Amino acid sequence: MIDRSPQEAPLPPSPHESLRRQLLAVADELQAGGDPARARQLQMLVAAWWDELARWEARLAQVLGLHHEINNALVGVRGNAQLLLMDPTVQSPVVREKLDVLLRESGRIRDAAVRLRELKAAIHGPGSSSRAA
C-alpha cells in the first residue's frame, strides 16, 4: 500500500512582476518630476535585478528538474519490488514486509518528486520562461 500525503496548496503567484511594475512606475514618476538621472538609475537597478532573478530562477528550475532523475530511478526500484511480491517463491513474511516498506517509502519519494515538478512549473509556468526588461 502506498502512503499518500495530502495535496499541498498550490504556490501563490510570484510577487516579482508586481514589484517590478511598481518600481518602474516610481522611475516614471521621477522622470515626470524632473529627475531623469535618478529615474534612469532606478530603471538600471530594476533591469539588473530582473536579469539576476531570471538567472537564479533558471538555476532553481535546473535543480528542481531532478524530479525526472528521481522518477527514473524509482521506476526500476518499484518495478522490481512489485515483481518480487508477485513471485510465488517469495513466501517469507519478513521479506514481503520489507518489500511492502520499500514500496511505501519509494511512494513517498515519488510524491516528493511530484511536488518538485509542481514547484518547477509554478516558477516557470506559461508565459514566464523569458523575462522582458
N, C-alpha and C positions, 0 to 999 in steps of 0.2 A: 504494500500500500504506500502511495506517495503522499508525503506530508506537504500540504498546500498552505502557503502563507496567505493571509488576506491581502487582497489587492490594495496597494497604497494609492493615495490620491495622486492624480497627475500633477506635474510641476506647474506652478503659475507661470504666466508669460514673463519673459525676461524684461527687467526694467531698463535695460541698456538703451534701447531705441528711444524710449520716452525721455530719459535723461539727456541723451544726445540732442534731441529736438529742443529741449528746454535750454541747454547750454548754447545752442546755435541761435535761439531766439534772443538770449541775452546779448550775444555778439551783434545781432541785428539792431538791438536797442542801442548798443554802444555806437554802432555806425551811424544810426539815425540821430543820436545825441551829439554828434560831432567829435567822436573819439575813434577815428578809423584805425589808429595804431593799436589800441587795446582790443578793438574788435578783431583785427587780423591776428593778434597774438592769441586770443581765445579760440578763434577758428583753427589755428595751427595746433594748439594744445588738444582740442577736441579730435582733430584728424589723427594726431599721433596716438591718442588714447584708443581711438576706434581701430586703428591698424594693429596696435598691440593686443587689443581684445580679440580681434579676428585671429591673430596668430595663436593666442592662448586657447581659444575655443577649438581651433583646428587640432592642436596637440591633444587637448582633452578628448576630442572625438576619436583620435587615434587610440588613446588609452582605453576609452570606453568600447572601442571596436573589438577588444579582446573577447567580447561575448561570443564571437564566431569561433575563435580558437577553443574556448571552453566547451562550447556545444559540440564541436568536432570530437574532442577527446571523450566527452560524456557518451556519445553515441556508441563508441566501442565498449566502454565500461558497462553501461546499462544493458546493451545488447547481449554481451557475454554473460552477465549476471542473470538475465532473463532466460537465456538458453540453458544455463546450468540448473535453474529452478525447474525447468520443464524436463530435464534429463531424469528418467526413472532410476538411474543408478545412484543419483544423489538423494539418498534416503535419510541421512543423518539430520536429526532436528537441529543440532548445533550449526551445521553447515548451512542449512536452509535459513535459520535465523540470521546468520551472518550475511547471507545473500540478501535477505529482506532489508537488513540495516543498510547494506551497500546501495540498494535501490532507493531507499527512503532518503539517505543522505545525498546521493547523487541527484535526486529530485530537488532537493534544497539548493544545490549548486546550480542546477538548470534554472530554477526560479530566479536566483540572484543574477544569472546571466541575462535573463529576460528583462529584469529591471535595469541592467546596464544598457541593453539595447533601447529601452524606452527613454532612458536619460539621454542617450546619444541622439535619438530622434527629437527629443524636446529641445536640445541645443541646436541641432541642425535640421529643423523642420522645413516644411515647404517655404520657399522664399527667403530663407536665411543662410543659404550656402555661400553667398557672397555679400560683402558689405560695401555699400556705396558711401562715399565721403560726403 
